[in-house]
């Protein structure tokens, strides 16, 4: 992490600086929810560390005066191969929450992903953002609720749907459990809220927190009780048959997120998905799972061009994006990286995070001799990594 203490967004030179600024600006009980992961947090750490084991062999004397970063995913042209992944309860980190991230993503020329458990609704996010949006769908035991969410996304103009499939249960995030965020707060925790008046007053002005898109179904419950309700309603019995049915109901670009095995990637192709997101949920579900970047090459090799392959989890640097593209990803999605920015400075902080990553990506392309993201491939990597990609 950062070795110095930034005082403002202007001081933040990388995502790790935003992390440090976010840590200081959030009340103490909230940061474990942002940074914590399951159990010993091994997978969360490996998601980042595994990028370090992928080595680049730069090319020289390539005209990189105007590198091209534009690409196309999920039926939409975007300006660079990174988008904002769905993250739950973003208003915890800043009162504007998902609204701030959606506006920043639109200005950055990329997708914004809205979670089922977002704190601003499908419709509210659509109203503030003209950019392309995807919705992350959880499948509920009450299929009427699931169908309603899909139809609302159609009416609101969302361009893609993303079915998250690694939430059969909630991961055991012990650091988060100790924080008091679930409602069992100590006097020290409460004092931390008083010591962060900017955050506290901003939340008071916004009014009570809710799981906005499903609020009609949850009834008169507190925000934390709503979260419990959502967890209880998630359907653990869904199979590929239900995934096929949901894809048919949506009828448009469709990603399945949480794919870590070749077998599952192939099944996603069979049921009609247009994209798979290689992801372990940022290490928040099963600790001990492989890092996403480790699982990526074999999946790319197995599915070829049958679906778009997107890499999620662990992206903290622009060079990480370059490495993922070289290993066959079409794009990367980020979660914590932009949430650090959101917590550090709201919409301006998210913009700062996206600007940093895009600048780093362009610089990495220039220094490695890549003039277009479309031309990035395994020939950019040391032989052992190229071999793992090409078989």
N, C-alpha and C positions, 0 to 999 in steps of 0.2 A: 504494500500500500504506500501512499504518499509519505515522504520523509519530512515534509514541512507542512505548515499549517496555513492554508489559504484563508484570506480574510473576506474575499468577495469572488464572484464568478470570474471577474477579469484575471484574478490570480490563478485560476484553474487551468493548467496546461494539459491535463489528461483526465481520464475517467477516475483515476485514483484520487486526484485532487478533489473532484466532485464528491467522491465518497467521504473524504475527510470533512469537507464543508457540510455535507448532509448530516454527518454524525454529530456535529456541534449544534446544528440548528434544530434537530428533532428532539422532543422530550425523550428522556432515556428509555422508557418502556417500548418505544416504537421502533428503535433501530434494529433490535433483534428480528422483528418481523421482516424488515427490509433485507438484512444481510444474512440471517440465519438459514440453516438448511437441516436436513434430516440427520438425527443421531450424531455420529462422530464427524459429520460434514466432510467425509473423505471424497465423495463424488463431487461435491460442490468445488472443493479445492482442485481436484483433478481436471474438472472442466476447463479451468484456466491454465493449469500447469501443463496439460497435455499439448497445448499449442506450442510450448517451448521446445518440444521434442520433434517438431516438424521444421526442417531446415530448408531455407531458400538458397538457390544458386542464381545470383543475379546475372542478367545479360547486359552487354554493353553496346554502345553505338547504335541505339534504337532511338528514333525520333519520338520523344515523349513531351514535346512542346505543348501538346493539347491532348492529354489522355481522355479517353471516353469511358464514362462510368455508367451510362444509361443501360437499362436492361428491361426485360418484361417478365413478370410473374403473375400467376393467378389472373390472367387475362387483362392485365393493366401494365402500361408503360410507367416505369418509375425512374427517377433520375440517378439512382445509385443502388447497389445491391444489398441494402440494409433496410429493414423496416422495424417498426415498434411492435413487439410481441404483446399479446394480451396479458395483463397483470391484474390481479384482483385488488379491490379496495384501495385504489390509488389516492382517494381523498384523505386517507390516513396520513399521507406524506405532505400534502398541500391541499388547501381547501378547494382549489380549482380541479384537482385530480385529473380524471380522464379528459376533461375539456381542454386543459392546458396541453396535454400530450397530443391530442388529436389536432389541435391548431398548429403546434410545432411540427408535427409530422407532415401536415399538408404543405407548410412553407418549405420544408426540406424536400418536397417532391417524392414522398414515399407513402406506403401503406401505414395506417394505424389499425391495430387489432384491439377490439373491445371484448372484455371478459364478460361471461354470464354473471359473475359476482362483482361487477363494477359498481361504483358508488354514484355514477351518473348513468342515465338511461340510454337505451338504443336511440331514441328519438332526440334527446338533448344533445348527444354527441354528433348526430347527423346534422343538426341545425348549426353547429359552430364550425364545422369542417367541410370544406369543399374537396378535400383530397380523397383518394380511394380508401375504403374501410373494409375490414373483414371482421366477422363476429366469431368469437370462440364459444362453441356450443358444448355445454354439458348435457348429458341425457338424464332426464328425471324419471322417476317411477311413474309419475303422472304424465303420460304421453301428450295430453292436451297442452300442458305447459310447454313441452318441447316444441310441439307444432306451432304454438302461438309465437314463440320466440323467432322461429324461422320465418313466419309470415310477416312479422313486424320488421325484420331485417329487409325483406323484399320491399315492403312499402317505403322504408326509410332510405333505400338506395344503396345498401351495402353491396359491395362487388364480389365478395367471396365469403364462404363459410369455412370454419376450421373446427373439426371435431377433435377434442382432446380426449385421449384414450388411456392415459396413465393415472387416472384419479379413481381407481376402484376403491380406494380408501385414502384417508389423509395421512401424509407422512408424519413421522414422529419427530417434530422439530422441537427439540428439548430446550434450546436456548430461548425460543419464542415462548414456550410454556412457562419458563422461569421469569419472564419479563413482567408478568402481571397484566398483560394486555387483554386476557380473557375476562378480566373483571376483578381479580384478586390482587389488588394493588396495595402496597405498603404506603406508609406516610412519606417515605423517601421518593417513591414513584410519583405520588401526587404532588410533592414539592417540585419535582422536575417539570411538571406541566406549568406550574406557577412561574418557574424560572425561564420559561419560553413563551412570553406573552404574544409574540408575533404569530406563532402557530396557534395558540389557544384562542386569541381574539378572531383570527381568520376563520377558524372552525365555528365559533359562535355565530359569526355573521352569516355563514352558509346554512346554519340550522342543523337538525339532527341527521346523523349518518343513516344510510339505508342501503340495502342491496337493491338498487333502484329498478332494474329491469324486471325483477320478480316480486317487487313490493306488494303488488295486488294479491299475490298468492301467499305471502308469508304471514299476513295478518298483523295485529298490533304487538309486535315484538321489538325488543331492543336490537341494536345493530349486531351485537355479539350473539344474541339469540337467533337472529336471522341467519347468521353464519352457521350455527349449529343445525338449524332447520335445513339449509341447503345441503349440508353434509349428509344428513339423514335421508334426504330425498334422492340423492344420486343413485342411479340404478347400477348395481354391481353385476347384473345378469346379462348386460348387453353383449352381443356377439357381432360377427361380421355381417350377419343377416340384417340386423338393425342398421348397421352402418350403410349397407347398400340402399335400404329404404330411405334413409335420411338424405343420401346423395340424390336419389331420384326426386324426393320432395323439393330439394333446393333447386336442382336443375341448372346449376352454374358452376363456376370454378370452386373446387372443394379440396381442402387440405386435411390430412389426418396427422395430428400432432402427438408426439410421444412414441414414435417408431424408433426402435433401437436394434431390430433384428432383420436379417434378410428375409426370413419367412413372412414376417408381418408386412414388410415393404411390398413383397410380391402379392400378398392378399389385398393390400390397398389398391394395387393396380387392377386386380381382378374385380373388385367391387365398384370400380369406376372413379376413384379419386384422381384428381388432376395434379396433386402435389402431396409429398410426404415431408413432414418436419421431423428431422432426426433430433430428438430431444429427450433428456431425462428430467425435465421440469426444473432445471437449474439445481439439481441435487436435493430438491425439497421432498422427494417421494421415497425412493428406495436407495438408501445409502449402500455403497458397494457396487452400484451399477457402473458400467464403463462410462468414460467420458464421451460426450457426443462426438467430438472430433475423431475419436478412436473408432467409433462405429460407422462413421461416414463412408470411408472408401469402399468397404465391402458392399454396402447398400447401393452406392452409385454403380458399382460394377454389376450388381444383380439386376437392376431395373433399367439401366441404360437411359434412353430418351422416352421411356413409356410414361414417366411422370417427372415433374420438377422436384428436385431434392433440395430442401432448405435446411440449413444448419442452425440449431438453436442451442443455447447454454454455453456460458463461459466467454463470450466475446467481450473483450475489454479494450482492444486496440484495433486500429485500422489494419495492421499487418495480420491480425487474426482473420479478418475477412479475406485478405489476399490468400492466406494459406487454405482457408476453407474452399475458396473458388478453385484453387489449384488442385484440391483433392476431389473436385467434382460437384460441389454445391452450386446451385443456381443463384442463391442469395443467402443472407444470414438474417436472423431475427434477434433482437436484443430486448432484455427486460430490465435487469438490475442497472445496466449502464445508464439508461435514461431515467430510471427511478432515482438514482443518485442525484441527477440533475434536477429532477422535480422537487426533491426534498431540499436541495441546496438553494433553489431560487425559482420555483414555480415554472411557468412557461418559458421564461428566459433561461432557466437552468436546463430544461430539456433541449432547447435550441442550442445551448452551449455544448451539451453532450453530443448532439448529432453533428454539429459543426466540427468538433474535435475529431470524431471518428472519420468523418468524410475527408477532412484535411489529412489525417494520418493515412487513410487508404490511398489517396492520390499521391502522397509523398512516397509511400511504399511501392506503388506502381512505377513511379518515375525512377526510383533508385534500383528497381529490379528489372527495368527494361520492358515494362508492359504498357502498351499504348491503348489497350481496349480491354475491358473486363471480359468481352466475348472471346478473347484469344488466350485467356489465362488457363493453363492446363498443367498436367503433371511434369512436363518438361522443365518447369520452373523449380522443381524440388530436387533434393539429393536423391540418389538412385534408390535408396531403400524406401523412401516415401512414395516415389514414382512407381516402384514395383508393387507396393501395397494397393495403389490405385488401379494399375493396369493389369494386375494378375500375373 
